[in-house]
Amino acid sequence: MTIKLIAVDMDGTFLNSKMEYNRPRFRKLYRRMKEQGVRFVVASGNQYFQLKSFFEDFQDEITYVAENGAYIVDHNEELFSVNINESTYQKVMDFATNNPSMRVIVCGKKFAYVLESDQELYESASHYFHRIKKLNSFNEISDQILKFSFIFKNSTAASFVPMFKREFGDLMFPVTSGPNNIDLIVPGITKGAGLARLCEKWKISSEEVLAFGDSNNDLEMIRYAKFGYAMKNAGDSVKEVTDLIADSNEDDGVNTIIEMFLEQQSSKL
């Protein structure tokens, strides 16, 4: 089966612990993808503007399934975006106000937003949100809201998932995007659903998809792809959904598997 779409998560998957990747090696592989007609998709919980910054002069050629599938952009053209309604937004804000130890980032289409009073969160979040604003109050926001990101300073995020499910029911769905992060997303809006949208648009079968991930927000994407790889450094819950394991993000595991598939396809041409 020919691979026509390759999708990669970023943190803990494509990027190493220094938030870098082997640029010369990937650039060569990217050229080969283009030669073989393979589409490259970045699928991440992170902000669109941050994701673009990793890919230099070819950043506008790439497709982005950003904010865990809430915002999809192809060649600078928006294909899909979520718009969380006012009542749901207010319910989440009320919850955040009543639980101040759970620090929240409101993720909009134009910017991410944090409170002026939390300079520490602003500084740490700036590594992941290239467009971020400090506000005196979240009531100042005038933006299309895509999702919410809750940060736990000294706690394991996964332990809070049941509480979020009880609190929000069918309104919002909690998914861990790191050991100390829970993203609240619109139910049904996932990286896997984002890939399915793209495949429908491009007439690509899930049998022709290669995907990589390491966290719970990658589960649907890994399940969707015929060749869904968990990273060696992934959690057990991710490895349980696939028999395919790539070397760790520190060992350039994604590029090694991509290279293998492209070599196999090249030999058949």
VENDA-V307724 format. One record per helix or strand of 2 or more residues. SS is the DSSP state (helix for helix, strand for strand). FROM is the first residue (numbers start at 1). TO is the last residue. Records with the same first field share a line. If there is no record, write none. Layout:
SS=FROM-TO + FROM-TO
//
This chain:
strand=5-8 + 39-43 + 63-66 + 71-74 + 77-81 + 103-108 + 112-115 + 132-135 + 145-151 + 173-178 + 181-185 + 209-213 + 227-231 + 244-246
helix=23-35 + 48-61 + 67-69 + 86-98 + 119-125 + 138-140 + 157-168 + 191-202 + 206-208 + 216-224 + 236-239 + 249-251 + 253-268
//
